[in-house]
């Protein structure tokens, strides 16, 4: 869902800033497809392995898939769409070598030697995190002094591995005073199990299903989340976070992001104990200065203007299309 949502915000920016028509190519899932359609975007149902069969006159083809895309698929796209600018929202898959523009919010790209043959432009860093533009208007946090702490639990649009229940089981046995709000994503897979567990819980919990978590983030004091787009939103909102990861790839990304100082990363969820979660929560609850420093570092890292930046890069790429090939240039990296 994070990939779907950020593409929707990028599509909005391309339309609003440049009056660009946008279509989506999607194979799964029905919830993501209906989300794009409900916002007025036409959707062509096509599987990732069939990308090379897409035939059209698009000026730009933007690829954003959880598993990335292969170099072979990008080459096939080029054969079918020789005049199109190919933009890849992933700097780790093999398709990056064939792309004209690579954008990644994480400075975790492969070693320079693995980019041999790349002749496009790549941009990496939190400045390119694509979020709801409303996050750009969140006031800076100036204080973390609270008497009634609010904890936000958000484990992604579907929470495929049940991290919501893992977090709640750890929190439920704590004696410290705090309130917990559970943000349930649009494709949440464990609603029956969650409702059953809540019926026997010691604490009282509030469940919310919102299109945007911005208000919940602004009105919370710390968050317990799975690593993903939510982490960038939390940083922009100035909300300190404790993160678990569902894959090794996410864990690597979280570690890099944690170095920026806006979150505590506990590691792969399967290796994290209830006591580790409780200990991290206690540390943040008991250290107002740490929470404030994490909030300020997060807002310094992510300003919420990523969609605007990436839209500008796409349009600039159209204008410069073919220049690298004509001049025999090599790829260039930009970090922000």
C-alpha positions as protocol buffer text, in pm:
chain_id: "A"
residue {
  index: 1
  type: UNK
  ca { x: 0 y: 0 z: 0 }
}
residue {
  index: 2
  type: UNK
  ca { x: 293 y: 235 z: 62 }
}
residue {
  index: 3
  type: UNK
  ca { x: 395 y: 203 z: -303 }
}
residue {
  index: 4
  type: UNK
  ca { x: 39 y: 274 z: -418 }
}
residue {
  index: 5
  type: UNK
  ca { x: -4 y: 576 z: -194 }
}
residue {
  index: 6
  type: UNK
  ca { x: 322 y: 744 z: -288 }
}
residue {
  index: 7
  type: UNK
  ca { x: 244 y: 697 z: -658 }
}
residue {
  index: 8
  type: UNK
  ca { x: -94 y: 863 z: -599 }
}
residue {
  index: 9
  type: UNK
  ca { x: 76 y: 1166 z: -441 }
}
residue {
  index: 10
  type: UNK
  ca { x: 328 y: 1182 z: -725 }
}
residue {
  index: 11
  type: UNK
  ca { x: 46 y: 1162 z: -979 }
}
residue {
  index: 12
  type: UNK
  ca { x: -127 y: 1451 z: -802 }
}
residue {
  index: 13
  type: UNK
  ca { x: 191 y: 1660 z: -819 }
}
residue {
  index: 14
  type: UNK
  ca { x: 240 y: 1591 z: -1191 }
}
residue {
  index: 15
  type: UNK
  ca { x: -121 y: 1687 z: -1261 }
}
residue {
  index: 16
  type: UNK
  ca { x: -136 y: 1993 z: -1035 }
}
residue {
  index: 17
  type: UNK
  ca { x: 205 y: 2137 z: -1123 }
}
residue {
  index: 18
  type: UNK
  ca { x: 231 y: 2047 z: -1492 }
}
residue {
  index: 19
  type: UNK
  ca { x: -122 y: 1949 z: -1602 }
}
residue {
  index: 20
  type: UNK
  ca { x: 13 y: 1605 z: -1694 }
}
residue {
  index: 21
  type: UNK
  ca { x: -233 y: 1322 z: -1767 }
}
residue {
  index: 22
  type: UNK
  ca { x: -148 y: 1006 z: -1570 }
}
residue {
  index: 23
  type: UNK
  ca { x: -259 y: 643 z: -1599 }
}
residue {
  index: 24
  type: UNK
  ca { x: -180 y: 354 z: -1364 }
}
residue {
  index: 25
  type: UNK
  ca { x: -71 y: 2 z: -1460 }
}
residue {
  index: 26
  type: UNK
  ca { x: -154 y: -234 z: -1171 }
}
residue {
  index: 27
  type: UNK
  ca { x: -210 y: -607 z: -1126 }
}
residue {
  index: 28
  type: UNK
  ca { x: -281 y: -625 z: -754 }
}
residue {
  index: 29
  type: UNK
  ca { x: -450 y: -582 z: -532 }
}
residue {
  index: 30
  type: UNK
  ca { x: -816 y: -488 z: -569 }
}
residue {
  index: 31
  type: UNK
  ca { x: -799 y: -246 z: -276 }
}
residue {
  index: 32
  type: UNK
  ca { x: -506 y: -56 z: -426 }
}
residue {
  index: 33
  type: UNK
  ca { x: -667 y: -53 z: -769 }
}
residue {
  index: 34
  type: UNK
  ca { x: -997 y: 76 z: -632 }
}
residue {
  index: 35
  type: UNK
  ca { x: -808 y: 345 z: -439 }
}
residue {
  index: 36
  type: UNK
  ca { x: -647 y: 473 z: -760 }
}
residue {
  index: 37
  type: UNK
  ca { x: -977 y: 457 z: -948 }
}
residue {
  index: 38
  type: UNK
  ca { x: -1167 y: 635 z: -668 }
}
residue {
  index: 39
  type: UNK
  ca { x: -930 y: 929 z: -706 }
}
residue {
  index: 40
  type: UNK
  ca { x: -1007 y: 957 z: -1074 }
}
residue {
  index: 41
  type: UNK
  ca { x: -703 y: 780 z: -1226 }
}
residue {
  index: 42
  type: UNK
  ca { x: -754 y: 532 z: -1511 }
}
residue {
  index: 43
  type: UNK
  ca { x: -609 y: 188 z: -1433 }
}
residue {
  index: 44
  type: UNK
  ca { x: -479 y: -68 z: -1682 }
}
residue {
  index: 45
  type: UNK
  ca { x: -454 y: -412 z: -1522 }
}
residue {
  index: 46
  type: UNK
  ca { x: -114 y: -557 z: -1610 }
}
residue {
  index: 47
  type: UNK
  ca { x: 121 y: -788 z: -1417 }
}
residue {
  index: 48
  type: UNK
  ca { x: 483 y: -694 z: -1348 }
}
residue {
  index: 49
  type: UNK
  ca { x: 612 y: -972 z: -1574 }
}
residue {
  index: 50
  type: UNK
  ca { x: 404 y: -829 z: -1859 }
}
residue {
  index: 51
  type: UNK
  ca { x: 539 y: -476 z: -1837 }
}
residue {
  index: 52
  type: UNK
  ca { x: 731 y: -530 z: -2156 }
}
residue {
  index: 53
  type: UNK
  ca { x: 404 y: -583 z: -2342 }
}
residue {
  index: 54
  type: UNK
  ca { x: 275 y: -236 z: -2251 }
}
residue {
  index: 55
  type: UNK
  ca { x: 260 y: -47 z: -2577 }
}
residue {
  index: 56
  type: UNK
  ca { x: 175 y: 321 z: -2590 }
}
residue {
  index: 57
  type: UNK
  ca { x: 291 y: 676 z: -2639 }
}
residue {
  index: 58
  type: UNK
  ca { x: 365 y: 776 z: -2281 }
}
residue {
  index: 59
  type: UNK
  ca { x: 634 y: 1039 z: -2235 }
}
residue {
  index: 60
  type: UNK
  ca { x: 725 y: 885 z: -1899 }
}
residue {
  index: 61
  type: UNK
  ca { x: 697 y: 535 z: -1752 }
}
residue {
  index: 62
  type: UNK
  ca { x: 736 y: 534 z: -1373 }
}
residue {
  index: 63
  type: UNK
  ca { x: 794 y: 193 z: -1213 }
}
residue {
  index: 64
  type: UNK
  ca { x: 733 y: 143 z: -839 }
}
residue {
  index: 65
  type: UNK
  ca { x: 709 y: -223 z: -740 }
}
residue {
  index: 66
  type: UNK
  ca { x: 783 y: -383 z: -397 }
}
residue {
  index: 67
  type: UNK
  ca { x: 1030 y: -626 z: -554 }
}
residue {
  index: 68
  type: UNK
  ca { x: 1171 y: -383 z: -807 }
}
residue {
  index: 69
  type: UNK
  ca { x: 1202 y: -476 z: -1173 }
}
residue {
  index: 70
  type: UNK
  ca { x: 1460 y: -662 z: -1381 }
}
residue {
  index: 71
  type: UNK
  ca { x: 1693 y: -512 z: -1637 }
}
residue {
  index: 72
  type: UNK
  ca { x: 1534 y: -739 z: -1897 }
}
residue {
  index: 73
  type: UNK
  ca { x: 1188 y: -596 z: -1825 }
}
residue {
  index: 74
  type: UNK
  ca { x: 1314 y: -240 z: -1859 }
}
residue {
  index: 75
  type: UNK
  ca { x: 1488 y: -322 z: -2187 }
}
residue {
  index: 76
  type: UNK
  ca { x: 1165 y: -472 z: -2316 }
}
residue {
  index: 77
  type: UNK
  ca { x: 982 y: -158 z: -2216 }
}
residue {
  index: 78
  type: UNK
  ca { x: 1233 y: 48 z: -2410 }
}
residue {
  index: 79
  type: UNK
  ca { x: 1182 y: -160 z: -2722 }
}
residue {
  index: 80
  type: UNK
  ca { x: 807 y: -102 z: -2705 }
}
residue {
  index: 81
  type: UNK
  ca { x: 836 y: 263 z: -2596 }
}
residue {
  index: 82
  type: UNK
  ca { x: 1164 y: 397 z: -2741 }
}
residue {
  index: 83
  type: UNK
  ca { x: 1070 y: 761 z: -2680 }
}
residue {
  index: 84
  type: UNK
  ca { x: 964 y: 718 z: -2317 }
}
residue {
  index: 85
  type: UNK
  ca { x: 1164 y: 831 z: -2014 }
}
residue {
  index: 86
  type: UNK
  ca { x: 1192 y: 535 z: -1773 }
}
residue {
  index: 87
  type: UNK
  ca { x: 1184 y: 631 z: -1405 }
}
residue {
  index: 88
  type: UNK
  ca { x: 1254 y: 372 z: -1135 }
}
residue {
  index: 89
  type: UNK
  ca { x: 1159 y: 423 z: -770 }
}
residue {
  index: 90
  type: UNK
  ca { x: 1413 y: 166 z: -651 }
}
residue {
  index: 91
  type: UNK
  ca { x: 1790 y: 181 z: -649 }
}
residue {
  index: 92
  type: UNK
  ca { x: 1863 y: -183 z: -565 }
}
residue {
  index: 93
  type: UNK
  ca { x: 1703 y: -399 z: -836 }
}
residue {
  index: 94
  type: UNK
  ca { x: 1883 y: -482 z: -1162 }
}
residue {
  index: 95
  type: UNK
  ca { x: 1647 y: -260 z: -1359 }
}
residue {
  index: 96
  type: UNK
  ca { x: 1828 y: 45 z: -1223 }
}
residue {
  index: 97
  type: UNK
  ca { x: 2106 y: 8 z: -1481 }
}
residue {
  index: 98
  type: UNK
  ca { x: 1861 y: 51 z: -1769 }
}
residue {
  index: 99
  type: UNK
  ca { x: 1658 y: 338 z: -1619 }
}
residue {
  index: 100
  type: UNK
  ca { x: 1694 y: 703 z: -1719 }
}
residue {
  index: 101
  type: UNK
  ca { x: 1610 y: 829 z: -1371 }
}
residue {
  index: 102
  type: UNK
  ca { x: 1639 y: 647 z: -1037 }
}
residue {
  index: 103
  type: UNK
  ca { x: 1488 y: 799 z: -723 }
}
residue {
  index: 104
  type: UNK
  ca { x: 1524 y: 656 z: -372 }
}
residue {
  index: 105
  type: UNK
  ca { x: 1455 y: 816 z: -32 }
}
residue {
  index: 106
  type: UNK
  ca { x: 1710 y: 583 z: 128 }
}
residue {
  index: 107
  type: UNK
  ca { x: 2086 y: 634 z: 92 }
}
residue {
  index: 108
  type: UNK
  ca { x: 2142 y: 261 z: 66 }
}
residue {
  index: 109
  type: UNK
  ca { x: 2223 y: 214 z: -298 }
}
residue {
  index: 110
  type: UNK
  ca { x: 2472 y: -55 z: -412 }
}
residue {
  index: 111
  type: UNK
  ca { x: 2843 y: 4 z: -444 }
}
residue {
  index: 112
  type: UNK
  ca { x: 2959 y: 232 z: -730 }
}
residue {
  index: 113
  type: UNK
  ca { x: 3101 y: -65 z: -922 }
}
residue {
  index: 114
  type: UNK
  ca { x: 2753 y: -218 z: -945 }
}
residue {
  index: 115
  type: UNK
  ca { x: 2634 y: 89 z: -1138 }
}
residue {
  index: 116
  type: UNK
  ca { x: 2866 y: 24 z: -1434 }
}
residue {
  index: 117
  type: UNK
  ca { x: 2674 y: 91 z: -1754 }
}
residue {
  index: 118
  type: UNK
  ca { x: 2424 y: 327 z: -1592 }
}
residue {
  index: 119
  type: UNK
  ca { x: 2403 y: 650 z: -1790 }
}
residue {
  index: 120
  type: UNK
  ca { x: 2110 y: 820 z: -1629 }
}
residue {
  index: 121
  type: UNK
  ca { x: 2058 y: 1032 z: -1318 }
}
residue {
  index: 122
  type: UNK
  ca { x: 1994 y: 905 z: -966 }
}
residue {
  index: 123
  type: UNK
  ca { x: 1870 y: 1100 z: -669 }
}
residue {
  index: 124
  type: UNK
  ca { x: 1875 y: 962 z: -317 }
}
residue {
  index: 125
  type: UNK
  ca { x: 1800 y: 1078 z: 35 }
}
residue {
  index: 126
  type: UNK
  ca { x: 1502 y: 1166 z: 259 }
}
residue {
  index: 127
  type: UNK
  ca { x: 1437 y: 1483 z: 56 }
}
residue {
  index: 128
  type: UNK
  ca { x: 1288 y: 1255 z: -211 }
}
residue {
  index: 129
  type: UNK
  ca { x: 1039 y: 1080 z: 18 }
}
residue {
  index: 130
  type: UNK
  ca { x: 700 y: 1120 z: -155 }
}
residue {
  index: 131
  type: UNK
  ca { x: 434 y: 1215 z: 100 }
}
residue {
  index: 132
  type: UNK
  ca { x: 104 y: 1397 z: 130 }
}
residue {
  index: 133
  type: UNK
  ca { x: 201 y: 1765 z: 73 }
}
residue {
  index: 134
  type: UNK
  ca { x: 13 y: 1849 z: 394 }
}
residue {
  index: 135
  type: UNK
  ca { x: 315 y: 1719 z: 586 }
}
residue {
  index: 136
  type: UNK
  ca { x: 514 y: 2016 z: 455 }
}
residue {
  index: 137
  type: UNK
  ca { x: 295 y: 2244 z: 666 }
}
residue {
  index: 138
  type: UNK
  ca { x: 333 y: 2068 z: 1002 }
}
residue {
  index: 139
  type: UNK
  ca { x: 469 y: 2313 z: 1265 }
}
residue {
  index: 140
  type: UNK
  ca { x: 804 y: 2231 z: 1420 }
}
residue {
  index: 141
  type: UNK
  ca { x: 784 y: 2057 z: 1757 }
}
residue {
  index: 142
  type: UNK
  ca { x: 924 y: 2278 z: 2028 }
}
residue {
  index: 143
  type: UNK
  ca { x: 838 y: 2074 z: 2335 }
}
residue {
  index: 144
  type: UNK
  ca { x: 787 y: 1712 z: 2439 }
}
residue {
  index: 145
  type: UNK
  ca { x: 655 y: 1772 z: 2792 }
}
residue {
  index: 146
  type: UNK
  ca { x: 333 y: 1574 z: 2838 }
}
residue {
  index: 147
  type: UNK
  ca { x: 135 y: 1450 z: 3138 }
}
residue {
  index: 148
  type: UNK
  ca { x: -87 y: 1206 z: 2949 }
}
residue {
  index: 149
  type: UNK
  ca { x: 125 y: 1033 z: 2680 }
}
residue {
  index: 150
  type: UNK
  ca { x: -41 y: 924 z: 2356 }
}
residue {
  index: 151
  type: UNK
  ca { x: 111 y: 625 z: 2173 }
}
residue {
  index: 152
  type: UNK
  ca { x: 26 y: 560 z: 1808 }
}
residue {
  index: 153
  type: UNK
  ca { x: 51 y: 201 z: 1675 }
}
residue {
  index: 154
  type: UNK
  ca { x: 59 y: 175 z: 1296 }
}
residue {
  index: 155
  type: UNK
  ca { x: 186 y: -133 z: 1112 }
}
residue {
  index: 156
  type: UNK
  ca { x: 113 y: -49 z: 749 }
}
residue {
  index: 157
  type: UNK
  ca { x: -178 y: -75 z: 512 }
}
residue {
  index: 158
  type: UNK
  ca { x: -227 y: -453 z: 548 }
}
residue {
  index: 159
  type: UNK
  ca { x: 11 y: -563 z: 829 }
}
residue {
  index: 160
  type: UNK
  ca { x: 76 y: -902 z: 661 }
}
residue {
  index: 161
  type: UNK
  ca { x: 276 y: -1043 z: 954 }
}
residue {
  index: 162
  type: UNK
  ca { x: 54 y: -936 z: 1242 }
}
residue {
  index: 163
  type: UNK
  ca { x: 286 y: -678 z: 1399 }
}
residue {
  index: 164
  type: UNK
  ca { x: -12 y: -486 z: 1539 }
}
residue {
  index: 165
  type: UNK
  ca { x: -98 y: -769 z: 1776 }
}
residue {
  index: 166
  type: UNK
  ca { x: 270 y: -824 z: 1858 }
}
residue {
  index: 167
  type: UNK
  ca { x: 302 y: -460 z: 1967 }
}
residue {
  index: 168
  type: UNK
  ca { x: -24 y: -457 z: 2162 }
}
residue {
  index: 169
  type: UNK
  ca { x: 62 y: -772 z: 2358 }
}
residue {
  index: 170
  type: UNK
  ca { x: 382 y: -604 z: 2474 }
}
residue {
  index: 171
  type: UNK
  ca { x: 210 y: -277 z: 2565 }
}
residue {
  index: 172
  type: UNK
  ca { x: -82 y: -441 z: 2744 }
}
residue {
  index: 173
  type: UNK
  ca { x: 128 y: -566 z: 3037 }
}
residue {
  index: 174
  type: UNK
  ca { x: 291 y: -229 z: 3109 }
}
residue {
  index: 175
  type: UNK
  ca { x: 194 y: -35 z: 3420 }
}
residue {
  index: 176
  type: UNK
  ca { x: 293 y: 312 z: 3300 }
}
residue {
  index: 177
  type: UNK
  ca { x: 8 y: 555 z: 3228 }
}
residue {
  index: 178
  type: UNK
  ca { x: -48 y: 616 z: 2856 }
}
residue {
  index: 179
  type: UNK
  ca { x: -319 y: 595 z: 2592 }
}
residue {
  index: 180
  type: UNK
  ca { x: -288 y: 387 z: 2275 }
}
residue {
  index: 181
  type: UNK
  ca { x: -447 y: 458 z: 1937 }
}
residue {
  index: 182
  type: UNK
  ca { x: -434 y: 180 z: 1677 }
}
residue {
  index: 183
  type: UNK
  ca { x: -430 y: 298 z: 1315 }
}
residue {
  index: 184
  type: UNK
  ca { x: -577 y: 23 z: 1094 }
}
residue {
  index: 185
  type: UNK
  ca { x: -481 y: 39 z: 729 }
}
residue {
  index: 186
  type: UNK
  ca { x: -723 y: 4 z: 437 }
}
residue {
  index: 187
  type: UNK
  ca { x: -620 y: -355 z: 365 }
}
residue {
  index: 188
  type: UNK
  ca { x: -571 y: -470 z: 729 }
}
residue {
  index: 189
  type: UNK
  ca { x: -571 y: -852 z: 738 }
}
residue {
  index: 190
  type: UNK
  ca { x: -626 y: -928 z: 1107 }
}
residue {
  index: 191
  type: UNK
  ca { x: -941 y: -743 z: 1207 }
}
residue {
  index: 192
  type: UNK
  ca { x: -1121 y: -1046 z: 1353 }
}
residue {
  index: 193
  type: UNK
  ca { x: -814 y: -1151 z: 1555 }
}
residue {
  index: 194
  type: UNK
  ca { x: -764 y: -793 z: 1674 }
}
residue {
  index: 195
  type: UNK
  ca { x: -1125 y: -752 z: 1787 }
}
residue {
  index: 196
  type: UNK
  ca { x: -1109 y: -1085 z: 1971 }
}
residue {
  index: 197
  type: UNK
  ca { x: -788 y: -987 z: 2147 }
}
residue {
  index: 198
  type: UNK
  ca { x: -915 y: -641 z: 2241 }
}
residue {
  index: 199
  type: UNK
  ca { x: -1216 y: -796 z: 2414 }
}
residue {
  index: 200
  type: UNK
  ca { x: -985 y: -954 z: 2672 }
}
residue {
  index: 201
  type: UNK
  ca { x: -717 y: -685 z: 2697 }
}
residue {
  index: 202
  type: UNK
  ca { x: -622 y: -517 z: 3025 }
}
residue {
  index: 203
  type: UNK
  ca { x: -603 y: -171 z: 2875 }
}
residue {
  index: 204
  type: UNK
  ca { x: -853 y: 22 z: 2668 }
}
residue {
  index: 205
  type: UNK
  ca { x: -754 y: 94 z: 2310 }
}
residue {
  index: 206
  type: UNK
  ca { x: -892 y: 320 z: 2040 }
}
residue {
  index: 207
  type: UNK
  ca { x: -901 y: 185 z: 1684 }
}
residue {
  index: 208
  type: UNK
  ca { x: -905 y: 429 z: 1394 }
}
residue {
  index: 209
  type: UNK
  ca { x: -926 y: 379 z: 1021 }
}
residue {
  index: 210
  type: UNK
  ca { x: -823 y: 705 z: 852 }
}
residue {
  index: 211
  type: UNK
  ca { x: -724 y: 801 z: 498 }
}
residue {
  index: 212
  type: UNK
  ca { x: -443 y: 1012 z: 647 }
}
residue {
  index: 213
  type: UNK
  ca { x: -255 y: 963 z: 973 }
}
residue {
  index: 214
  type: UNK
  ca { x: -139 y: 1323 z: 988 }
}
residue {
  index: 215
  type: UNK
  ca { x: -377 y: 1437 z: 1264 }
}
residue {
  index: 216
  type: UNK
  ca { x: -305 y: 1126 z: 1471 }
}
residue {
  index: 217
  type: UNK
  ca { x: 69 y: 1183 z: 1434 }
}
residue {
  index: 218
  type: UNK
  ca { x: 51 y: 1550 z: 1529 }
}
residue {
  index: 219
  type: UNK
  ca { x: -152 y: 1465 z: 1840 }
}
residue {
  index: 220
  type: UNK
  ca { x: 62 y: 1171 z: 1957 }
}
residue {
  index: 221
  type: UNK
  ca { x: 382 y: 1167 z: 2162 }
}
residue {
  index: 222
  type: UNK
  ca { x: 550 y: 856 z: 2021 }
}
residue {
  index: 223
  type: UNK
  ca { x: 477 y: 587 z: 1766 }
}
residue {
  index: 224
  type: UNK
  ca { x: 532 y: 214 z: 1738 }
}
residue {
  index: 225
  type: UNK
  ca { x: 545 y: 117 z: 1369 }
}
residue {
  index: 226
  type: UNK
  ca { x: 671 y: -118 z: 1101 }
}
residue {
  index: 227
  type: UNK
  ca { x: 931 y: 37 z: 874 }
}
residue {
  index: 228
  type: UNK
  ca { x: 793 y: 185 z: 552 }
}
residue {
  index: 229
  type: UNK
  ca { x: 655 y: 510 z: 415 }
}
residue {
  index: 230
  type: UNK
  ca { x: 502 y: 576 z: 757 }
}
residue {
  index: 231
  type: UNK
  ca { x: 851 y: 637 z: 898 }
}
residue {
  index: 232
  type: UNK
  ca { x: 901 y: 932 z: 664 }
}
residue {
  index: 233
  type: UNK
  ca { x: 561 y: 1072 z: 757 }
}
residue {
  index: 234
  type: UNK
  ca { x: 648 y: 1041 z: 1124 }
}
residue {
  index: 235
  type: UNK
  ca { x: 974 y: 1227 z: 1069 }
}
residue {
  index: 236
  type: UNK
  ca { x: 797 y: 1511 z: 887 }
}
residue {
  index: 237
  type: UNK
  ca { x: 535 y: 1526 z: 1164 }
}
residue {
  index: 238
  type: UNK
  ca { x: 805 y: 1539 z: 1433 }
}
residue {
  index: 239
  type: UNK
  ca { x: 687 y: 1222 z: 1604 }
}
residue {
  index: 240
  type: UNK
  ca { x: 958 y: 1002 z: 1763 }
}
residue {
  index: 241
  type: UNK
  ca { x: 921 y: 639 z: 1657 }
}
residue {
  index: 242
  type: UNK
  ca { x: 1011 y: 285 z: 1752 }
}
residue {
  index: 243
  type: UNK
  ca { x: 1030 y: 68 z: 1440 }
}
residue {
  index: 244
  type: UNK
  ca { x: 1021 y: -304 z: 1366 }
}
residue {
  index: 245
  type: UNK
  ca { x: 1105 y: -445 z: 1023 }
}
residue {
  index: 246
  type: UNK
  ca { x: 935 y: -724 z: 830 }
}
residue {
  index: 247
  type: UNK
  ca { x: 1224 y: -805 z: 593 }
}
residue {
  index: 248
  type: UNK
  ca { x: 1603 y: -782 z: 587 }
}
residue {
  index: 249
  type: UNK
  ca { x: 1573 y: -514 z: 319 }
}
residue {
  index: 250
  type: UNK
  ca { x: 1350 y: -305 z: 545 }
}
residue {
  index: 251
  type: UNK
  ca { x: 1587 y: -365 z: 835 }
}
residue {
  index: 252
  type: UNK
  ca { x: 1881 y: -227 z: 637 }
}
residue {
  index: 253
  type: UNK
  ca { x: 1678 y: 77 z: 540 }
}
residue {
  index: 254
  type: UNK
  ca { x: 1562 y: 133 z: 897 }
}
residue {
  index: 255
  type: UNK
  ca { x: 1918 y: 118 z: 1030 }
}
residue {
  index: 256
  type: UNK
  ca { x: 2027 y: 385 z: 785 }
}
residue {
  index: 257
  type: UNK
  ca { x: 1727 y: 600 z: 874 }
}
residue {
  index: 258
  type: UNK
  ca { x: 1785 y: 546 z: 1246 }
}
residue {
  index: 259
  type: UNK
  ca { x: 2126 y: 705 z: 1206 }
}
residue {
  index: 260
  type: UNK
  ca { x: 1940 y: 1025 z: 1125 }
}
residue {
  index: 261
  type: UNK
  ca { x: 1813 y: 1018 z: 1480 }
}
residue {
  index: 262
  type: UNK
  ca { x: 1434 y: 1019 z: 1440 }
}
residue {
  index: 263
  type: UNK
  ca { x: 1360 y: 656 z: 1527 }
}
residue {
  index: 264
  type: UNK
  ca { x: 1477 y: 361 z: 1735 }
}
residue {
  index: 265
  type: UNK
  ca { x: 1504 y: 43 z: 1529 }
}
residue {
  index: 266
  type: UNK
  ca { x: 1451 y: -284 z: 1715 }
}
residue {
  index: 267
  type: UNK
  ca { x: 1529 y: -513 z: 1419 }
}
residue {
  index: 268
  type: UNK
  ca { x: 1339 y: -789 z: 1242 }
}
residue {
  index: 269
  type: UNK
  ca { x: 1001 y: -842 z: 1409 }
}
residue {
  index: 270
  type: UNK
  ca { x: 1060 y: -1217 z: 1437 }
}
residue {
  index: 271
  type: UNK
  ca { x: 1365 y: -1151 z: 1658 }
}
residue {
  index: 272
  type: UNK
  ca { x: 1209 y: -882 z: 1878 }
}
residue {
  index: 273
  type: UNK
  ca { x: 1077 y: -981 z: 2220 }
}
residue {
  index: 274
  type: UNK
  ca { x: 792 y: -820 z: 2412 }
}
residue {
  index: 275
  type: UNK
  ca { x: 1043 y: -700 z: 2669 }
}
residue {
  index: 276
  type: UNK
  ca { x: 1249 y: -522 z: 2403 }
}
residue {
  index: 277
  type: UNK
  ca { x: 938 y: -334 z: 2291 }
}
residue {
  index: 278
  type: UNK
  ca { x: 846 y: -244 z: 2649 }
}
residue {
  index: 279
  type: UNK
  ca { x: 1200 y: -129 z: 2725 }
}
residue {
  index: 280
  type: UNK
  ca { x: 1211 y: 101 z: 2420 }
}
residue {
  index: 281
  type: UNK
  ca { x: 870 y: 249 z: 2503 }
}
residue {
  index: 282
  type: UNK
  ca { x: 975 y: 313 z: 2864 }
}
residue {
  index: 283
  type: UNK
  ca { x: 1296 y: 481 z: 2750 }
}
residue {
  index: 284
  type: UNK
  ca { x: 1107 y: 728 z: 2532 }
}
residue {
  index: 285
  type: UNK
  ca { x: 829 y: 785 z: 2785 }
}
residue {
  index: 286
  type: UNK
  ca { x: 1082 y: 868 z: 3055 }
}
residue {
  index: 287
  type: UNK
  ca { x: 1313 y: 1090 z: 2847 }
}
residue {
  index: 288
  type: UNK
  ca { x: 1144 y: 1411 z: 2733 }
}
residue {
  index: 289
  type: UNK
  ca { x: 1467 y: 1556 z: 2595 }
}
residue {
  index: 290
  type: UNK
  ca { x: 1532 y: 1247 z: 2381 }
}
residue {
  index: 291
  type: UNK
  ca { x: 1182 y: 1267 z: 2237 }
}
residue {
  index: 292
  type: UNK
  ca { x: 1231 y: 1634 z: 2151 }
}
residue {
  index: 293
  type: UNK
  ca { x: 1568 y: 1569 z: 1987 }
}
residue {
  index: 294
  type: UNK
  ca { x: 1423 y: 1284 z: 1780 }
}
residue {
  index: 295
  type: UNK
  ca { x: 1132 y: 1503 z: 1674 }
}
residue {
  index: 296
  type: UNK
  ca { x: 1358 y: 1785 z: 1563 }
}
residue {
  index: 297
  type: UNK
  ca { x: 1597 y: 1556 z: 1379 }
}
residue {
  index: 298
  type: UNK
  ca { x: 1308 y: 1397 z: 1193 }
}
residue {
  index: 299
  type: UNK
  ca { x: 1170 y: 1728 z: 1076 }
}
residue {
  index: 300
  type: UNK
  ca { x: 1518 y: 1833 z: 966 }
}
residue {
  index: 301
  type: UNK
  ca { x: 1545 y: 1515 z: 756 }
}
residue {
  index: 302
  type: UNK
  ca { x: 1202 y: 1517 z: 588 }
}
residue {
  index: 303
  type: UNK
  ca { x: 1024 y: 1838 z: 493 }
}
residue {
  index: 304
  type: UNK
  ca { x: 723 y: 1686 z: 314 }
}
residue {
  index: 305
  type: UNK
  ca { x: 809 y: 1833 z: -28 }
}
residue {
  index: 306
  type: UNK
  ca { x: 930 y: 1511 z: -188 }
}
residue {
  index: 307
  type: UNK
  ca { x: 640 y: 1474 z: -434 }
}
residue {
  index: 308
  type: UNK
  ca { x: 708 y: 1824 z: -567 }
}
residue {
  index: 309
  type: UNK
  ca { x: 1081 y: 1751 z: -601 }
}
residue {
  index: 310
  type: UNK
  ca { x: 1031 y: 1421 z: -782 }
}
residue {
  index: 311
  type: UNK
  ca { x: 771 y: 1572 z: -1017 }
}
residue {
  index: 312
  type: UNK
  ca { x: 1025 y: 1841 z: -1110 }
}
residue {
  index: 313
  type: UNK
  ca { x: 1290 y: 1574 z: -1173 }
}
residue {
  index: 314
  type: UNK
  ca { x: 1053 y: 1383 z: -1402 }
}
residue {
  index: 315
  type: UNK
  ca { x: 969 y: 1691 z: -1607 }
}
residue {
  index: 316
  type: UNK
  ca { x: 1336 y: 1791 z: -1625 }
}
residue {
  index: 317
  type: UNK
  ca { x: 1414 y: 1438 z: -1740 }
}
residue {
  index: 318
  type: UNK
  ca { x: 1168 y: 1471 z: -2027 }
}
residue {
  index: 319
  type: UNK
  ca { x: 1334 y: 1793 z: -2135 }
}
residue {
  index: 320
  type: UNK
  ca { x: 1682 y: 1637 z: -2119 }
}
residue {
  index: 321
  type: UNK
  ca { x: 1578 y: 1303 z: -2267 }
}
residue {
  index: 322
  type: UNK
  ca { x: 1836 y: 1156 z: -2501 }
}
residue {
  index: 323
  type: UNK
  ca { x: 2112 y: 1391 z: -2393 }
}
residue {
  index: 324
  type: UNK
  ca { x: 2315 y: 1122 z: -2214 }
}
residue {
  index: 325
  type: UNK
  ca { x: 2304 y: 894 z: -2516 }
}
residue {
  index: 326
  type: UNK
  ca { x: 2393 y: 1177 z: -2755 }
}
residue {
  index: 327
  type: UNK
  ca { x: 2686 y: 1292 z: -2547 }
}
residue {
  index: 328
  type: UNK
  ca { x: 2803 y: 948 z: -2441 }
}
residue {
  index: 329
  type: UNK
  ca { x: 2770 y: 1050 z: -2078 }
}
residue {
  index: 330
  type: UNK
  ca { x: 2779 y: 842 z: -1763 }
}
residue {
  index: 331
  type: UNK
  ca { x: 2542 y: 825 z: -1468 }
}
residue {
  index: 332
  type: UNK
  ca { x: 2542 y: 1093 z: -1202 }
}
residue {
  index: 333
  type: UNK
  ca { x: 2440 y: 1066 z: -836 }
}
residue {
  index: 334
  type: UNK
  ca { x: 2275 y: 1345 z: -636 }
}
residue {
  index: 335
  type: UNK
  ca { x: 2214 y: 1321 z: -260 }
}
residue {
  index: 336
  type: UNK
  ca { x: 1985 y: 1540 z: -50 }
}
